[in-house]
Amino acid sequence: MKKCMLLLILGLASYATFISLKQNDFESESYDVRIINGFSNNSSLPLIIWCESEYGGDIGGRALQERDDFSWSVKSGLWKTPLFFCTIKWDGKRKKFEAFRETRDRYRCEKYRQCFWLVKEDGFYFSSDEIAWRKDFSWT
């Protein structure tokens, strides 16, 4: 009898937890990731970019001239925690960085679900609105 009561209580607790989850918790959310060449004068030397997901999904790359961009959409949700890496090369410099990490970016990109990177001579700048830019890290 005690065992049946315990199973009933555990079942009710599990059900209460399940119904308290929002429907959004089971649906995927979409984020737009965009990397922009923000160099002031490199028209003769493009910014080379190549991106891939943690799970081996190659999303490709491009040679970006001034103000060109490379972008893609990311789906996340309860069962997915996406992570995308990009390698950027320019004039002998090379940097691999996390362009989108769901555990980090769901908070800072949440309002518009947009994550922007502006790559400049002195480093990599982040914004969720393309207005307020914050330097996240340098090339080295």
C-alpha positions as CSV (number, residue, x, y, z in Angstrom):
1,M,0.0,0.0,0.0
2,K,2.8,2.4,0.9
3,K,4.5,1.6,-2.4
4,C,1.3,2.4,-4.4
5,M,0.9,5.6,-2.5
6,L,4.5,6.7,-3.2
7,L,4.1,5.9,-6.9
8,L,0.8,7.9,-7.0
9,I,2.5,10.9,-5.3
10,L,5.5,10.7,-7.7
11,G,3.2,10.4,-10.6
12,L,1.1,13.5,-9.6
13,A,4.3,15.5,-8.9
14,S,5.6,14.6,-12.4
15,Y,2.4,15.5,-14.0
16,A,2.3,18.8,-12.1
17,T,5.8,19.6,-13.3
18,F,4.9,18.7,-16.9
19,I,1.8,20.9,-17.1
20,S,3.6,23.8,-15.5
21,L,6.0,23.9,-18.5
22,K,5.1,26.5,-21.1
23,Q,4.2,25.3,-24.6
24,N,7.3,27.3,-25.8
25,D,9.5,24.9,-23.8
26,F,8.7,22.2,-26.3
27,E,8.8,24.4,-29.4
28,S,12.1,25.4,-31.0
29,E,13.1,29.1,-31.0
30,S,14.8,30.6,-34.0
31,Y,17.7,33.1,-33.7
32,D,19.4,34.9,-36.6
33,V,23.2,35.1,-36.4
34,R,25.0,37.6,-38.6
35,I,28.7,38.3,-38.9
36,I,29.6,41.6,-40.6
37,N,33.0,42.8,-42.0
38,G,33.4,46.0,-40.1
39,F,36.9,46.8,-41.3
40,S,37.3,50.5,-42.3
41,N,39.4,49.9,-45.5
42,N,40.2,46.4,-46.6
43,S,38.7,46.3,-50.0
44,S,41.8,44.6,-51.4
45,L,42.0,42.0,-48.7
46,P,38.7,40.3,-47.8
47,L,37.8,38.8,-44.4
48,I,37.6,35.0,-44.8
49,I,34.9,33.3,-42.7
50,W,34.0,29.6,-42.3
51,C,31.4,28.4,-39.8
52,E,30.2,25.0,-38.5
53,S,28.1,23.5,-35.8
54,E,29.3,21.6,-32.8
55,Y,27.7,18.5,-34.2
56,G,29.6,18.6,-37.5
57,G,27.2,20.6,-39.5
58,D,29.2,22.7,-41.9
59,I,27.3,25.8,-42.8
60,G,29.9,27.1,-45.2
61,G,31.7,30.4,-45.5
62,R,32.6,33.4,-47.7
63,A,35.1,36.0,-48.4
64,L,33.6,39.2,-47.1
65,Q,34.5,42.7,-48.4
66,E,33.7,45.8,-46.4
67,R,30.2,45.7,-44.9
68,D,29.5,42.3,-46.4
69,D,27.9,39.8,-44.1
70,F,27.4,36.1,-43.5
71,S,24.3,35.0,-41.8
72,W,22.2,31.9,-40.9
73,S,19.3,30.9,-38.6
74,V,19.7,28.7,-35.5
75,K,16.9,26.6,-34.0
76,S,16.9,25.9,-30.3
77,G,14.5,24.4,-27.9
78,L,14.1,22.0,-25.0
79,W,16.0,19.2,-26.6
80,K,18.6,21.2,-28.5
81,T,21.5,23.4,-27.3
82,P,23.2,24.5,-30.5
83,L,26.7,25.7,-30.6
84,F,28.3,27.3,-33.8
85,F,32.0,28.0,-34.3
86,C,33.4,30.3,-36.9
87,T,37.0,30.7,-38.0
88,I,37.9,34.2,-39.3
89,K,41.1,35.0,-41.2
90,W,42.5,38.3,-42.2
91,D,46.0,39.4,-43.2
92,G,47.9,36.7,-41.3
93,K,45.5,36.8,-38.3
94,R,43.3,33.9,-37.5
95,K,40.6,33.5,-34.8
96,K,38.2,30.7,-34.0
97,F,35.2,31.8,-31.8
98,E,31.8,30.7,-30.7
99,A,29.5,32.7,-32.9
100,F,26.4,31.3,-31.2
101,R,26.2,29.3,-28.0
102,E,22.6,28.8,-26.9
103,T,23.3,28.8,-23.2
104,R,25.0,32.2,-23.5
105,D,23.0,33.8,-26.3
106,R,19.5,33.0,-25.5
107,Y,19.7,35.8,-22.9
108,R,21.6,38.4,-24.7
109,C,19.8,37.9,-28.0
110,E,16.3,37.2,-26.6
111,K,14.5,40.5,-27.2
112,Y,14.9,40.5,-31.0
113,R,16.3,36.9,-31.4
114,Q,19.2,38.4,-33.3
115,C,22.9,38.0,-32.6
116,F,25.2,40.3,-34.5
117,W,29.0,40.2,-34.7
118,L,31.0,43.1,-36.1
119,V,34.6,42.1,-36.9
120,K,37.0,45.1,-36.8
121,E,40.7,45.6,-36.9
122,D,40.9,45.7,-33.1
123,G,38.5,42.9,-32.3
124,F,35.1,41.3,-32.3
125,Y,32.0,43.3,-31.2
126,F,28.6,42.0,-30.3
127,S,25.1,43.5,-30.5
128,S,21.5,42.2,-30.4
129,D,20.2,45.3,-32.2
130,E,23.0,46.6,-34.4
131,I,22.9,49.9,-32.5
132,A,24.7,49.2,-29.2
133,W,28.0,47.3,-29.9
134,R,30.1,45.9,-27.1
135,K,33.6,44.6,-27.7
136,D,33.7,40.9,-26.6
137,F,37.3,40.0,-27.4
138,S,40.4,40.9,-29.4
139,W,42.1,39.0,-32.2
140,T,44.7,37.6,-29.8
